[in-house]
């Protein structure tokens, strides 16, 4: 939702129906016209989306659960190669593991820590990756 004012289109993919309802309520309350939430599994949706939009420049923002991106999602990202990848993570260990795989295809441009939960052990990480120029 926060990306909607600065991008052409936002598509959220979510399996949890309560989360979809909450997101749709927020979208309506904010009057966003370029944002929608798609029910389904990320793996299935991403593969279809990339196949349908293979000639478009795509940036992908992911915010997986604490255990990180699945092997299938990483495989799809590395196969279809969106130009830019923004990875928001609440799990530093899973982020590190995922970055080991993603950095075969992407350069890590920046990594920031965001303390959204002061006085707790929880921290959010935001990694910005760009497709390597020499990747087939």
MARSE-357626 format. One record per residue (C-alpha): chain; x, y, z. Coordinates in steps of 0.1 Angstrom, whole numbers, plus 5000, padded with zeros to 4 digits. Layout:
BEGIN
("A",(X,Y,Z));
...
END
This chain:
BEGIN
("A",(5000,5000,5000));
("A",(5028,5024,5008));
("A",(5044,5019,4973));
("A",(5012,5027,4955));
("A",(5017,5065,4953));
("A",(5051,5061,4936));
("A",(5046,5031,4912));
("A",(5023,5025,4882));
("A",(5007,4993,4896));
("A",(5008,4973,4929));
("A",(4995,4937,4931));
("A",(4996,4921,4965));
("A",(4995,4883,4967));
("A",(4981,4868,4999));
("A",(4968,4834,5010));
("A",(4952,4846,5043));
("A",(4916,4857,5037));
("A",(4915,4880,5067));
("A",(4946,4897,5055));
("A",(4931,4902,5021));
("A",(4899,4917,5036));
("A",(4920,4941,5058));
("A",(4942,4951,5028));
("A",(4911,4958,5006));
("A",(4896,4979,5034));
("A",(4928,4999,5036));
("A",(4930,5003,4998));
("A",(4894,5015,4997));
("A",(4898,5039,5027));
("A",(4929,5054,5010));
("A",(4912,5057,4976));
("A",(4940,5038,4958));
("A",(4932,5030,4922));
("A",(4964,5013,4912));
("A",(4964,4986,4939));
("A",(4947,4952,4942));
("A",(4952,4921,4963));
("A",(4952,4887,4946));
("A",(4942,4857,4966));
("A",(4965,4827,4961));
("A",(4999,4812,4965));
("A",(5029,4834,4956));
("A",(5046,4807,4936));
("A",(5016,4801,4912));
("A",(5008,4838,4908));
("A",(5044,4849,4902));
("A",(5050,4824,4875));
("A",(5018,4833,4856));
("A",(5024,4870,4860));
("A",(5060,4868,4847));
("A",(5050,4847,4818));
("A",(5022,4872,4808));
("A",(5045,4902,4813));
("A",(5078,4889,4800));
("A",(5085,4920,4779));
("A",(5078,4945,4807));
("A",(5102,4960,4832));
("A",(5092,4947,4866));
("A",(5103,4955,4901));
("A",(5093,4930,4928));
("A",(5088,4938,4964));
("A",(5086,4907,4987));
("A",(5078,4906,5024));
("A",(5078,4869,5032));
("A",(5070,4853,5066));
("A",(5098,4849,5092));
("A",(5110,4817,5075));
("A",(5118,4836,5043));
("A",(5111,4829,5006));
("A",(5104,4793,4996));
("A",(5128,4775,4973));
("A",(5102,4777,4945));
("A",(5098,4815,4948));
("A",(5135,4820,4947));
("A",(5137,4797,4916));
("A",(5109,4817,4899));
("A",(5126,4850,4907));
("A",(5160,4838,4894));
("A",(5143,4823,4863));
("A",(5122,4854,4853));
("A",(5147,4880,4866));
("A",(5127,4911,4876));
("A",(5149,4941,4872));
("A",(5148,4952,4908));
("A",(5140,4933,4939));
("A",(5131,4948,4973));
("A",(5131,4923,5001));
("A",(5115,4932,5034));
("A",(5123,4907,5061));
("A",(5115,4901,5098));
("A",(5138,4871,5099));
("A",(5175,4881,5096));
("A",(5187,4844,5094));
("A",(5163,4836,5066));
("A",(5171,4868,5048));
("A",(5208,4859,5049));
("A",(5201,4824,5035));
("A",(5178,4838,5007));
("A",(5204,4864,4998));
("A",(5231,4838,4993));
("A",(5209,4823,4965));
("A",(5196,4856,4951));
("A",(5230,4872,4949));
("A",(5240,4847,4922));
("A",(5216,4867,4900));
("A",(5214,4901,4918));
("A",(5237,4926,4932));
("A",(5229,4938,4967));
("A",(5227,4976,4965));
("A",(5218,4983,5001));
("A",(5206,4968,5033));
("A",(5189,4988,5060));
("A",(5177,4978,5095));
("A",(5144,4993,5107));
("A",(5135,4992,5143));
("A",(5097,4991,5141));
("A",(5093,4975,5175));
("A",(5115,4995,5199));
("A",(5126,4978,5231));
("A",(5121,4943,5216));
("A",(5145,4919,5199));
("A",(5125,4922,5166));
("A",(5140,4941,5137));
("A",(5129,4946,5101));
("A",(5155,4944,5073));
("A",(5151,4960,5039));
("A",(5174,4948,5011));
("A",(5175,4964,4977));
("A",(5188,4942,4949));
("A",(5194,4949,4912));
("A",(5197,4924,4884));
("A",(5233,4918,4875));
("A",(5242,4931,4840));
("A",(5260,4899,4830));
("A",(5232,4874,4838));
("A",(5217,4854,4810));
END
